[in-house]
Amino acid sequence: MSNRLRAWLLATPAILLVFIFLGLPVLATFATTFGDPKGPFSTYAAFFNSRFRMTVLWRTMEVALITTIISVAIGFCTAWVVARMPGRIKSLLIIAAVFPLLTGVVVRSFAWLVILGKNGILNNFLLGIGAIAEPLSMLYTQGSVIVAMVYLFVPLMILTLVGVLEGIPQDMTDAAASLGATPAATFRQVVLPMAVPGLIVGAVLVFTGSFTSYATPQLLGGERQMMMGTFLYQRAMVTFDWVGASTIAAVMVVVTLTTVLVMSKAARKLNPMAG
């Protein structure tokens, strides 16, 4: 028996489980959207011809993109510092990064209600130091959703990047510096290209997680800042429009898969170790 056949036989149970519990429900969801008597694509035409639905879609993509950019920037800087620390300090910093992940998403999102509310910690602090004359309305805005999303996903970005940055030998950056490269040139020509795989994986995780998030937009955005996750819940559980909800779910699946494929292709092109 060849190694390839043995590998396929070992992977078959897992593949079947994924197909039964993930593939079939997704296919059933897609199939529901094509059963409209007006035509197989009428539900998608109604979605993309609706100004409100397109506004929700673009808002969700905008929030996910901004969250990803900020999370990548903060996560990369933090992971670089952590990766260059001695063993014991590095372990403590990684534990500190992982600790927020031990708390549920709802709890972490709800904490921002306490921080950003009109009677919250931030407003009370600003009032106390005389920076503002009356409480600011920070909740139920796009900014509050982005802040909470970044808080949720930065630890994930740090964990993704630490291992990659640890794999970059210190000798390479030292050699670049000894050859006259500035810190900016060393980062651009040595560190960044070798960190591309981790950056791509982390960006995909953050973007897809932000794009499909429900609890955070619901708690901090509400109806005024509705996103695709909250819109899907409303259609399925409030108006019981299962076809409309399936259409929204199908659009979300297509967007996330497209993002993964584009990012994977970009990783292959930018990664100097690929191929």
TISE-701376 format. One record per residue (C-alpha): residue in three letters; x, y negated, z negated. Coordinates in steps of 0.001 Angstrom, whole numbers, plus 524288, in hexadecimal, padded with zeros to 5 digits. Example, Ala and Ser with C-alpha at 12.3 -4.5 7.8 and 13.67 -1.06 7.14 Angstrom:
residues 2
[ALA [8300C 81194 7E188]] [SER [83566 80424 7E41C]] 
END
This chain:
residues 275
[MET [80000 80000 80000]] [SER [805A7 7F2DD 80415]] [ASN [807AC 7E7CF 7FA67]] [ARG [7FDFF 7DF43 801C4]] [LEU [7F33C 7E989 8011A]] [ARG [7F60A 7EBE8 7F2B3]] [ALA [7F521 7DD3A 7F029]] [TRP [7E7FE 7DC76 7F72C]] [LEU [7E2B8 7E7FD 7EF73]] [LEU [7E6CA 7E1C1 7E2A1]] [ALA [7E0B6 7D4B8 7E67D]] [THR [7D3F1 7DA89 7EB90]] [PRO [7CC9A 7DABB 7DE64]] [ALA [7CFDC 7CC78 7DBD8]] [ILE [7CC2D 7C897 7E9B5]] [LEU [7BF15 7CF90 7E866]] [LEU [7BC2B 7C8D6 7DB7C]] [VAL [7BF5E 7BB82 7E12B]] [PHE [7B6F1 7BE31 7ED1A]] [ILE [7AB5C 7C32D 7E528]] [PHE [7AB51 7B8D9 7DA82]] [LEU [7B08B 7AD37 7E236]] [GLY [7AFD7 7AFA5 7F0CC]] [LEU [7A1DE 7B4B0 7F16B]] [PRO [79BF0 7A9B6 7E90E]] [VAL [7A2EE 79F88 7F15E]] [LEU [79E3C 7A5FD 7FDE5]] [ALA [7906B 7A6A7 7F86C]] [THR [79115 79830 7F51B]] [PHE [79571 794F1 802EE]] [ALA [78AEE 79DA7 808BD]] [THR [78057 79661 80127]] [THR [783FD 78999 807CD]] [PHE [78199 78F18 8157E]] [GLY [773B4 79404 81328]] [ASP [76C66 7873A 814E3]] [PRO [7614D 78829 81EF3]] [LYS [76592 77B31 824E9]] [GLY [77256 78129 8295C]] [PRO [77E62 787F5 823EF]] [PHE [785D3 77B38 821ED]] [SER [77A75 7727D 81DED]] [THR [77E48 77282 80F87]] [TYR [78BFC 76DE5 812D2]] [ALA [78693 7638D 81C07]] [ALA [77DDA 75EA7 81109]] [PHE [78979 75E4E 807C9]] [PHE [792A5 756CB 810BB]] [ASN [787EA 74D9C 81568]] [SER [7847B 749AD 80785]] [ARG [78B5E 73D4A 80308]] [PHE [789A0 740FA 7F4BD]] [ARG [78F58 74E9C 7F673]] [MET [79AD5 74991 7FE44]] [THR [79D35 73F49 7F3C5]] [VAL [79DBF 74A13 7E991]] [LEU [7A703 75208 7F215]] [TRP [7B04B 746A9 7F4B3]] [ARG [7AFEF 74280 7E672]] [THR [7B388 7503F 7E24D]] [MET [7BEBA 750ED 7EC02]] [GLU [7C38A 74383 7E7D0]] [VAL [7C355 746FA 7D967]] [ALA [7CA08 7540B 7DC0D]] [LEU [7D486 74D9F 7E471]] [ILE [7D774 742B9 7DAAF]] [THR [7D7B6 74C90 7CF93]] [THR [7E129 75512 7D735]] [ILE [7EA6C 749D9 7DA67]] [ILE [7EADB 744EF 7CC5E]] [SER [7EC2B 752B5 7C6D7]] [VAL [7F74E 755E8 7D02D]] [ALA [7FE95 74976 7CC88]] [ILE [7FCF2 74B16 7BDD1]] [GLY [7FEBD 759CF 7BE3A]] [PHE [80B2A 7592E 7C660]] [CYS [811B7 74F0A 7BD9C]] [THR [80DEF 7566A 7B152]] [ALA [811D5 763AD 7B6CB]] [TRP [81F16 75E4E 7BB0E]] [VAL [821D7 7597F 7AD39]] [VAL [81D3B 76651 7A747]] [ALA [8253D 76E87 7B0BD]] [ARG [831C5 76755 7AD15]] [MET [83003 768A8 79E59]] [PRO [83758 77282 795B8]] [GLY [830A9 77F67 792D5]] [ARG [829E1 77CB5 785DE]] [ILE [82563 76EFE 78984]] [LYS [820CE 7740A 796AE]] [SER [81882 77E6D 79006]] [LEU [81244 7745E 78707]] [LEU [80F38 76B68 7927A]] [ILE [8092B 77689 79A3E]] [ILE [800D1 77A23 78E82]] [ALA [7FC8E 76BF3 78D85]] [ALA [7F8E2 76C25 79BF5]] [VAL [7F15E 778E9 79AA1]] [PHE [7EA48 77524 78E16]] [PRO [7DF6E 76D0A 794B0]] [LEU [7DC41 778D0 79D41]] [LEU [7D862 7805B 7910F]] [THR [7CCA6 77760 78F64]] [GLY [7C0A0 778BC 797F7]] [VAL [7BE47 76F89 7A350]] [VAL [7B178 76AC3 79D7A]] [VAL [7B7FD 76767 7908A]] [ARG [7C328 76016 7972A]] [SER [7B9BC 758C6 79FEC]] [PHE [7B0BE 7558D 7948F]] [ALA [7BC65 74FC7 78D51]] [TRP [7BD37 74546 797C4]] [LEU [7AF4D 7413C 79479]] [VAL [7B446 73E11 786DD]] [ILE [7C024 736F1 78C47]] [LEU [7B9B9 72F24 79742]] [GLY [7AC3C 72C74 7918A]] [LYS [7A7D8 71E9B 78E2D]] [ASN [7A9A0 72229 77FE2]] [GLY [7B51F 72ADC 78308]] [ILE [7C331 72AC1 77EA8]] [LEU [7C877 722D2 78A20]] [ASN [7BE26 71824 78977]] [ASN [7BF97 71701 77AB6]] [PHE [7CE48 715D1 77C3A]] [LEU [7CD45 70B4C 786B1]] [LEU [7C34B 703E9 77E9A]] [GLY [7CBEC 7051C 772A7]] [ILE [7D7C8 6FF00 77932]] [GLY [7CF83 6F486 77F95]] [ALA [7D218 6F8E8 78D8E]] [ILE [7C38C 6F8EA 790DE]] [ALA [7B7DA 6F176 78BA1]] [GLU [7ADC7 6FC27 78DC2]] [PRO [7AE62 70ACD 79061]] [LEU [7B19A 70F07 79E36]] [SER [7A905 7187D 7A5E1]] [MET [7B2FC 722F3 7A91D]] [LEU [7AA3A 72EE9 7A950]] [TYR [7A2BC 733BB 7B532]] [THR [7ACA2 72DE5 7BE8E]] [GLN [7B59C 7341F 7C86F]] [GLY [7C135 72FC6 7C046]] [SER [7BC9D 7371A 7B43F]] [VAL [7BAD2 7438F 7BC39]] [ILE [7C879 7424F 7C217]] [VAL [7CED1 73FC6 7B4DD]] [ALA [7C862 74BD0 7AF04]] [MET [7CBB9 75413 7BAF1]] [VAL [7DA03 75026 7BA37]] [TYR [7DA29 75394 7ABC9]] [LEU [7D46B 760EE 7AEFE]] [PHE [7DD89 76477 7BA25]] [VAL [7EABE 75E6B 7B6BD]] [PRO [7EE32 769D2 7AD8D]] [LEU [7EB77 7734B 7B8A4]] [MET [7F43A 76B45 7C19B]] [ILE [7FF1C 76B2C 7B78D]] [LEU [7FEB3 779E5 7B5BA]] [THR [7FEEC 77BDD 7C475]] [LEU [80ABD 77324 7C673]] [VAL [81334 77681 7BAC1]] [GLY [816E0 783EC 7BFFF]] [VAL [819F4 77E66 7CD76]] [LEU [82255 77353 7C842]] [GLU [82982 77C89 7BF19]] [GLY [82D9A 78423 7CB2F]] [ILE [834C2 7786D 7D0FD]] [PRO [84303 77A1A 7CD05]] [GLN [848FC 76EA6 7C5D8]] [ASP [85528 770D1 7CE22]] [MET [84DD6 76C94 7DA5F]] [THR [849E1 75F73 7D4CF]] [ASP [85779 75D9B 7CF10]] [ALA [85DA2 760D0 7DC39]] [ALA [854CD 75717 7E319]] [ALA [85891 74C94 7D952]] [SER [86710 74FA8 7DAC4]] [LEU [865D2 74E09 7E981]] [GLY [860B8 74058 7E7B3]] [ALA [85215 7427F 7E80B]] [THR [84A13 738FA 7E019]] [PRO [84019 73E77 7D664]] [ALA [83541 73AC7 7DFF1]] [ALA [83C36 741BD 7EB2F]] [THR [83EBE 74DBC 7E2B6]] [PHE [83070 74E51 7DF0C]] [ARG [82BE7 74C66 7ED22]] [GLN [83562 755CC 7F3B8]] [VAL [837E2 7602F 7E95C]] [VAL [82DBA 760A0 7DE89]] [LEU [82153 75D6F 7E604]] [PRO [82326 76731 7F146]] [MET [825EE 77237 7E7C1]] [ALA [81A38 76E81 7DF5D]] [VAL [810BB 76E8B 7EAD0]] [PRO [80B1E 77C49 7E82C]] [GLY [80790 778B1 7DA3D]] [LEU [80244 76B7E 7DE48]] [ILE [7F98C 771A9 7E896]] [VAL [7F46C 77C37 7DF6D]] [GLY [7F1E5 7725F 7D4AB]] [ALA [7EB65 768BA 7DDEF]] [VAL [7E265 77357 7E337]] [LEU [7DE88 77792 7D576]] [VAL [7DBDB 769A2 7D120]] [PHE [7D488 765A6 7DD77]] [THR [7CBCF 771A2 7DDF5]] [GLY [7C969 7710A 7CF46]] [SER [7C5CF 762A3 7CFFE]] [PHE [7BD80 76460 7DC24]] [THR [7B56E 76F5B 7D63C]] [SER [7B4DE 76A25 7C84B]] [TYR [7A79D 76911 7C1B9]] [ALA [7A8BC 76667 7B31A]] [THR [7B17E 75A71 7B3C1]] [PRO [7A9F0 75327 7BE70]] [GLN [79D2C 7567C 7B7A5]] [LEU [7A17D 75159 7AA66]] [LEU [7A955 74579 7AECD]] [GLY [7A35F 74242 7BC05]] [GLY [7952B 745C2 7BA77]] [GLU [78B6B 74279 7C51D]] [ARG [79272 735E0 7C8B8]] [GLN [79EEB 73CFB 7CC92]] [MET [79934 749C3 7D163]] [MET [7A2E7 75354 7D751]] [MET [7A136 75FE9 7DEDE]] [GLY [7A13F 768A0 7D2D2]] [THR [7969A 760D0 7CC08]] [PHE [78F21 75F6B 7D8D3]] [LEU [78F63 76E2D 7DAA1]] [TYR [78A5B 7704F 7CCCD]] [GLN [77F79 76668 7CEDD]] [ARG [77AE5 76CEB 7DB60]] [ALA [77B57 77AA3 7D5D0]] [MET [77688 778C2 7C7DD]] [VAL [76E5F 76C51 7C81E]] [THR [7679F 76BEC 7D55A]] [PHE [76929 77A99 7D7F7]] [ASP [76D4C 777C6 7E5F4]] [TRP [77544 78422 7E7B8]] [VAL [7779E 78215 7F639]] [GLY [77C80 77458 7F3C6]] [ALA [784F3 77934 7E89A]] [SER [78A7F 783F2 7F147]] [THR [78DB5 779D4 7FBA6]] [ILE [794F5 77188 7F1B1]] [ALA [79C3C 77D9A 7ECE6]] [ALA [79FE1 7814D 7FAD9]] [VAL [7A530 773A6 7FD77]] [MET [7AD3A 7745C 7F0FA]] [VAL [7B2B9 781A3 7F4BA]] [VAL [7B685 77CCE 80244]] [VAL [7BD17 770A5 7FCC7]] [THR [7C4DA 77840 7F2A7]] [LEU [7C918 782BD 7FC62]] [THR [7CD0E 77853 8062B]] [THR [7D507 7718B 7FBA0]] [VAL [7DBF6 77E26 7F813]] [LEU [7DF1D 7812B 80654]] [VAL [7E414 7736E 8091D]] [MET [7EC5D 7733F 7FCCC]] [SER [7F1E4 780B9 7FFC0]] [LYS [7F5AE 77C74 80D61]] [ALA [7FBF0 7702B 807F3]] [ALA [80384 77862 7FE14]] [ARG [8091B 780FA 808D8]] [LYS [80D7A 7750F 8108E]] [LEU [8132E 76D81 80518]] [ASN [8195A 778AD 7FD80]] [PRO [8278B 779EF 801EF]] [MET [82807 787FA 7FCC9]] [ALA [81C77 78C8F 804FC]] [GLY [81F4E 79549 81072]] 
END
